[in-house]
Amino acid sequence: MRDFGLKAYQASQRGQLVHRIIADREVIRDMVAFSRHNIAPAVDVIGPQIAALGAAKDDRVDRQQIGRWIAEILEKEGFVPYRNARVRPGRFFKTGKVFREKPKPSTP
């Protein structure tokens, strides 16, 4: 996976605040459940908590980096991006990726 500045974002002050939210096992569990059951984009889980942090210096970059971070986390959990979908209003994000489980290799 390409970095696109994700490591620098994770090391930033804002990234450290986001890390407290995004790395929580319950949050990851919920993002996996949303993905497994095709409920909503994974960012929907953390939207209210991210919004509570207040505005970032550049919300567009903040959204993109958090989305990349979630993709990195969910990839480790066995999921891949599937499609884009709208996020419920008031959840900091407008759209986000819906993930699905990685296809299992077929056996001959």
Secondary structure, 3 states (H helix, E strand, C coil): CCCCCHHHHHHCHHHHHHHHHHCCHHHHHHHHHHHHCCCCCCHHHHHHHHHHCCCCCCHHHHHHHHHHHHHHHHHHCCEEEEEEEECCCCCCCCEEEEEEECCCCCCC
